[in-house]
């Protein structure tokens, strides 16, 4: 059974930091592209970052580039999202998702988000002003 479980969300102050984790199981971790996404009620889900299958190159949305860092630990089948310099606009439910054939460029900026096969249930981030 495939599982992706996010954790690490919570309340942060403007300018603060949080580290999200996505623990995965049930699929060949290194062979899948994995992305981080967020969604605010009433808005579409957006891609934030993505780590490519195999070569593990990372891609970021411009709005989080330089503030968010995605990493992976192949020994733990886990990806992380270190979020620094948080802003109230970063408040959202954060999800991780995985797909064997996803192209990270399209995941972060295009329609690739809709093809992600496996999704976690999300973790809530609330940034106070």
KEDRENTI-129152 format. One record per residue (C-alpha): chain; residue in one letter; x, y, z. Coordinates in steps of 0.25 Angstrom, whole numbers, padded with zeros to 4 digits. Layout:
BEGIN
REC   chaine   residu    east   north      up
REC        A        a       X       Y       Z
...
***
This chain:
BEGIN
REC   chaine   residu    east   north      up
REC        A        x    0000    0000    0000
REC        A        x    0005    0014   -0004
REC        A        x    0006    0024    0007
REC        A        x    0011    0038    0008
REC        A        x    0009    0045    0022
REC        A        x    0012    0059    0024
REC        A        x    0016    0065    0037
REC        A        x    0022    0077    0043
REC        A        x    0012    0088    0040
REC        A        x    0007    0097    0051
REC        A        x    0007    0111    0055
REC        A        x    0018    0120    0052
REC        A        x    0021    0135    0053
REC        A        x    0024    0144    0041
REC        A        x    0039    0142    0038
REC        A        x    0039    0129    0045
REC        A        x    0042    0115    0040
REC        A        x    0036    0101    0039
REC        A        x    0041    0088    0034
REC        A        x    0031    0079    0028
REC        A        x    0034    0064    0026
REC        A        x    0027    0054    0016
REC        A        x    0030    0040    0020
REC        A        x    0027    0031    0008
REC        A        x    0025    0016    0007
REC        A        x    0020    0006   -0003
REC        A        x    0027    0010   -0016
REC        A        x    0042    0011   -0021
REC        A        x    0045    0024   -0015
REC        A        x    0057    0028   -0023
REC        A        x    0050    0025   -0036
REC        A        x    0039    0035   -0033
REC        A        x    0038    0050   -0035
REC        A        x    0032    0056   -0022
REC        A        x    0027    0070   -0020
REC        A        x    0022    0079   -0009
REC        A        x    0009    0086   -0012
REC        A        x    0000    0096   -0004
REC        A        x   -0015    0100   -0005
REC        A        x   -0023    0111    0001
REC        A        x   -0038    0109    0003
REC        A        x   -0044    0115   -0010
REC        A        x   -0032    0114   -0018
REC        A        x   -0025    0104   -0027
REC        A        x   -0014    0095   -0022
REC        A        x   -0001    0100   -0026
REC        A        x    0013    0093   -0028
REC        A        x    0024    0099   -0019
REC        A        x    0036    0090   -0021
REC        A        x    0039    0077   -0027
REC        A        x    0050    0067   -0027
REC        A        x    0053    0059   -0039
REC        A        x    0053    0044   -0040
REC        A        x    0067    0038   -0041
REC        A        x    0076    0050   -0042
REC        A        x    0069    0057   -0030
REC        A        x    0070    0071   -0036
REC        A        x    0061    0081   -0029
REC        A        x    0052    0091   -0035
REC        A        x    0045    0102   -0028
REC        A        x    0034    0112   -0031
REC        A        x    0039    0126   -0032
REC        A        x    0030    0131   -0020
REC        A        x    0038    0121   -0011
REC        A        x    0051    0121   -0017
REC        A        x    0062    0125   -0007
REC        A        x    0052    0123    0005
REC        A        x    0049    0108    0004
REC        A        x    0058    0097    0002
REC        A        x    0054    0083   -0002
REC        A        x    0063    0071    0001
REC        A        x    0062    0056    0002
REC        A        x    0067    0045    0010
REC        A        x    0067    0032    0002
REC        A        x    0070    0024    0014
REC        A        x    0057    0028    0021
REC        A        x    0049    0029    0008
REC        A        x    0046    0043    0013
REC        A        x    0046    0057    0007
REC        A        x    0046    0070    0014
REC        A        x    0042    0084    0012
REC        A        x    0050    0095    0020
REC        A        x    0042    0107    0020
REC        A        x    0049    0120    0025
REC        A        x    0045    0135    0025
REC        A        x    0030    0131    0026
REC        A        x    0020    0141    0022
REC        A        x    0005    0141    0025
REC        A        x    0002    0137    0010
REC        A        x    0009    0124    0013
REC        A        x   -0002    0120    0021
REC        A        x   -0009    0108    0014
REC        A        x   -0010    0093    0015
REC        A        x    0003    0086    0010
REC        A        x    0003    0073    0002
REC        A        x    0013    0064   -0003
REC        A        x    0011    0056   -0015
REC        A        x    0019    0045   -0024
REC        A        x    0018    0041   -0038
REC        A        x    0028    0032   -0046
REC        A        x    0027    0039   -0059
REC        A        x    0025    0054   -0054
REC        A        x    0034    0064   -0060
REC        A        x    0037    0074   -0049
REC        A        x    0037    0086   -0058
REC        A        x    0022    0084   -0061
REC        A        x    0019    0080   -0047
REC        A        x    0024    0093   -0041
REC        A        x    0018    0102   -0052
REC        A        x    0010    0094   -0062
REC        A        x   -0001    0084   -0062
REC        A        x    0008    0073   -0056
REC        A        x    0001    0075   -0043
REC        A        x   -0011    0068   -0048
REC        A        x   -0004    0055   -0052
REC        A        x    0002    0053   -0039
REC        A        x   -0002    0039   -0035
REC        A        x    0000    0038   -0020
REC        A        x   -0004    0049   -0010
REC        A        x   -0003    0051    0005
REC        A        x   -0014    0056    0013
REC        A        x   -0007    0069    0016
REC        A        x   -0002    0077    0028
REC        A        x   -0007    0091    0032
REC        A        x    0002    0103    0033
REC        A        x   -0002    0116    0039
REC        A        x    0007    0128    0039
REC        A        x    0002    0139    0048
REC        A        x    0005    0154    0045
***
